[in-house]
């Protein structure tokens, strides 16, 4: 029988409060997961390309990226544009998790090949419920791309 590996999630989020909410919510999940947190688009690229502070101890390729749009420096849309242009990264599903419900952000995110778009709920219980639903959909219902043998 094949051992089921934990789902690897990369959270790209600059707000420490939202980082903590995602961390707590995912810890409650019935699905084993490994959460990696970075605070900017630039840091996320370093994580994915194993460079900078991530070159010493390589990190595994994530199965899913949760991405905030509104961050200082490289915003979420530019990060999304870059990874979807890279053949080695474009198959990683990216779910936008942001405070924006602007129609232009939603449309542009999907044009940039986001796999989903979720507006962050304001209160804690709703946030936990949304994270439960994300976990159920992406890790139980959906079939994720296979992990590379080297991971």
N, C-alpha and C positions, 0 to 999 in steps of 0.2 A: 504494500500500500504506500502510495506517495505521500510524503510529509507535506503539509500545507504551510508554505512560508508566509510570514506576516506581510501584509500590504504595506508598501513603502510610500509615504506621503511627504511631499515637499510643500510646506506652507511658506508663501512669499507674502509677508505682512509686516508693516513697519510699526503698527500700534501694539505695544506690550499687553494691553488689556485684551485685545482681540486675539493675540497669540495665546494668552492664557485660556480664554474661553474655548478656543479650538482644541487646545491640548486637553482640557478637562472633559470636553464633550467626546473627543475620540477615545479617551481612556475608558469611558462608559460603554463603548461599542462592544458588541459580542464578537466582532471580527478582530483578530490580532493585527495590530498595526505598529509600524515604526514611524514616528513623526520627526521630520527634520525641519527646523525653522530658520529662515533667513529673513533679513529686514529690508532688503532692497532688490531691485531687478539686477543690479550689478553683482551683488553677492550671490544671487540665484544662478547667474551665468557662471560665476566662479565654481559654485557647487557642482553644476552639471558638467562643466569642462575640466573639473579636477585641477584647478589652478589656484594661485594665491594661497590663502590659508587652508585650502582643501587639497593641496597637492601632496602634503606629507602623509596623510591618512585618507586614502581614497574612500569616497562614500558611494554606496550603491545607487544605481539609476532608480529614480522614483517610478512607481506605478501610476501615480496621480499627482498633479500639481494643483494646489488651491492658491489662487492668485488674487491679490487685492489690486485694483486699478490705480488708486490714488496714493502714490508714494513719492517722496522727494527723489530727485535724481531721475533715473530711468523709471518711467511709469510702467504700469502693468501692460498697457497696449504695446509699447515698444518692446518689452520683454517677450510678449506673446508673438509679435511680428518676427523677432529674431529666432526664437526656437522653432517656429513653424516653417521658417526658411531653411532650417538645417535638417537634412535628410536623416541624420542619426538621432534627432530629438523629436521630430514632428509627430511621431506616433504616440507620444506621451499625452494622455488626455489632460486638458487644462480646464478646470472649472473656476470661473470668475466668482469670487466671494467678496462683495463690495457694498458700500453704502449707497452707491449711485443707482437710481432707477431711471436715469435719463435715457430716453429712447435712442439717442445717437450713440451712447456708450454701449447699449445692448446690441444694436445693429452692427456697429464697428467691431465689437468683440466676436460676433459670429462670422463676420466677413474675414476676420483674422484667424478663423478656425478654432475658436473656443469650443469646448465640448459641452459647456453648460454655463448658465449665468444665474447666480443666486444673489438676491439682495439680502444683506445682513440684517437680521431682525434686531430691534432695539433692546428688547428685554431678554433676560437670561433664559427663561423657560422656552421662549420661541427659538432662541439661538440653539439651544440643546436639541430641540425637536428637529430643526433644519439640519443640524449635523447628523442626527440619527438617520434622517431621510437620505442625506448624501451618502452615508455609509451603506445603507441598505441598497440603494440604487447602484452605486459604483462597485461595491464589493460582493454583493450577493446576486443581483439581477443581471448586471452587465458582465460581459466577458472582456477582460483586459488583455492587451497584447502580451504574448508570452515573455517571461523574463529571459534575459540573455544567460547563457550557460556560465559565463564568467562572473555573474553577479552573485 
